[in-house]
Amino acid sequence: MGKIKISMTIDDEVFHAFKTYCQQNGMKISTKVERLMRENIKDMPLQAFIR
């Protein structure tokens, strides 16, 4: 499984607050976002992704 590059539009205040949070906790923004995404989909049934 490889990595992909994405582009998002995010509110600047939210982004800067999240960036500060990540810096203070010694993590990369992309790593934290990926973990949050995994947490959100881990309990969803497979049918939610099949259309």
C-alpha distances in whole Angstrom, upper triangle without the diagonal:
4,7,10,13,16,20,22,25,26,30,31,33,30,27,30,30,27,26,29,28,25,27,29,27,25,22,20,20,16,15,18,17,14,16,18,16,14,18,19,17,17,21,20,21,18,21,21,18,19,22
4,7,10,13,17,19,23,24,28,29,31,28,25,28,29,25,24,27,27,23,25,28,26,24,20,18,18,14,14,17,16,13,16,18,16,15,19,20,18,19,23,22,23,21,23,23,19,21,23
4,7,10,13,16,20,21,24,25,27,24,22,24,25,22,21,24,23,20,22,25,23,21,18,15,15,11,11,15,13,11,14,16,14,14,18,19,18,19,22,22,23,21,24,22,19,22,24
4,6,10,13,17,18,22,23,25,23,20,23,24,21,20,24,24,21,22,26,24,22,19,16,15,11,13,15,13,11,15,16,14,15,19,19,18,20,23,22,24,22,24,22,19,21,22
4,7,10,14,16,19,20,22,20,18,20,22,19,18,22,22,19,21,24,23,21,18,14,13,10,13,15,13,12,16,17,15,17,20,20,19,22,25,24,26,24,26,24,21,23,24
4,7,10,13,16,17,20,18,15,18,20,17,17,21,21,19,21,24,23,22,19,15,13,10,13,15,12,12,15,15,14,16,19,18,18,21,24,23,25,23,25,22,19,22,23
4,7,10,13,14,17,16,13,16,19,16,16,20,20,19,21,24,24,23,19,16,13,11,15,16,13,14,17,17,15,18,21,20,20,23,26,25,27,26,26,24,21,24,24
4,6,10,12,14,13,11,14,16,14,14,18,19,18,20,23,23,22,19,16,13,12,15,15,12,14,17,15,14,18,19,18,19,22,25,23,26,25,26,23,21,24,24
4,7,9,12,11,10,13,15,14,14,18,19,18,20,23,23,24,21,18,14,14,18,17,14,16,19,17,16,20,21,20,21,25,26,25,28,28,28,25,23,26,26
4,6,9,7,6,10,11,11,12,15,16,16,18,20,21,21,19,17,13,14,17,15,13,16,18,16,16,19,20,19,21,24,26,25,28,28,29,25,24,27,27
4,6,5,6,9,10,11,12,14,15,16,18,20,21,22,20,18,15,16,19,17,15,18,20,18,18,22,22,21,23,26,28,27,30,31,31,28,27,30,30
4,5,5,6,9,10,10,12,14,15,16,18,20,21,19,17,14,16,19,17,16,19,21,19,20,24,24,23,26,28,30,30,33,33,34,31,30,33,33
4,5,5,6,9,10,11,12,14,15,17,18,20,19,18,15,17,20,17,16,20,21,19,21,24,24,23,26,28,30,30,33,34,35,32,31,35,35
4,6,5,6,8,10,10,12,14,15,17,18,17,16,12,15,17,14,13,17,18,15,17,20,20,19,22,25,26,26,30,31,32,28,28,31,32
4,5,5,6,9,10,10,12,14,15,16,14,13,10,12,14,13,11,15,16,15,16,20,20,19,22,24,27,27,30,30,32,28,28,31,32
4,5,5,6,9,10,10,12,14,15,14,13,11,14,16,14,14,18,19,17,19,22,22,22,25,27,29,30,33,34,35,32,31,35,36
4,5,5,6,9,10,11,12,14,14,14,11,14,16,13,14,17,18,16,18,21,21,21,24,26,28,28,32,33,35,31,31,34,36
4,5,5,6,9,10,11,12,11,10,8,11,12,10,10,14,14,12,15,18,17,18,21,22,25,25,29,30,32,28,28,31,33
4,5,5,6,9,10,10,9,8,6,10,12,10,11,14,15,14,17,19,19,20,23,24,27,28,31,32,34,31,30,33,35
4,5,5,6,9,10,10,10,10,13,14,12,14,17,17,17,19,22,21,22,25,27,29,30,34,34,36,33,33,36,38
4,6,5,6,9,9,10,9,13,13,10,12,15,15,14,17,19,18,20,23,24,26,27,31,32,34,31,31,34,36
4,5,5,6,5,6,6,10,9,8,10,13,12,13,16,17,17,19,21,22,25,26,30,30,33,30,29,33,35
4,5,5,6,7,8,12,12,11,13,16,16,16,19,21,21,23,25,26,29,30,34,34,36,34,33,36,38
4,6,8,10,11,15,14,13,15,18,17,17,21,22,21,23,26,27,29,31,34,35,38,35,34,38,40
4,6,9,10,13,12,10,14,16,14,15,18,19,19,21,24,24,26,28,32,33,35,33,32,36,38
4,7,10,12,11,10,14,15,14,16,19,19,20,22,24,24,27,29,32,33,36,33,32,36,38
4,6,9,7,7,10,12,11,13,15,16,17,19,21,21,24,26,29,30,32,30,29,32,35
4,5,5,6,9,10,11,13,14,16,17,19,20,21,24,26,29,29,31,29,27,31,33
4,5,5,6,9,10,11,12,14,15,17,19,20,23,24,27,27,29,26,25,29,30
4,5,5,6,9,10,10,12,14,15,17,18,21,22,25,24,27,24,22,26,28
4,6,5,6,9,10,11,12,14,16,16,20,21,24,23,26,24,22,26,28
4,5,5,6,9,10,11,12,15,15,18,20,23,23,26,23,22,26,28
4,5,5,6,9,10,11,13,14,17,18,21,21,23,20,19,23,25
4,5,5,6,9,10,11,12,15,16,19,19,21,19,17,21,23
4,5,5,6,9,10,10,14,15,18,19,21,19,18,22,24
4,5,5,6,9,10,13,14,17,18,20,18,17,21,23
4,5,5,6,9,11,12,15,15,17,15,14,18,20
4,5,5,6,9,10,13,13,16,14,14,17,20
4,6,5,8,10,13,14,17,15,15,19,22
4,6,7,8,11,13,15,12,13,17,19
4,6,5,8,9,12,9,10,13,16
4,6,8,10,13,11,12,15,18
4,6,9,12,11,12,15,18
4,6,8,7,9,12,14
4,5,6,8,10,13
4,5,6,7,10
4,5,5,8
4,6,8
4,6
4
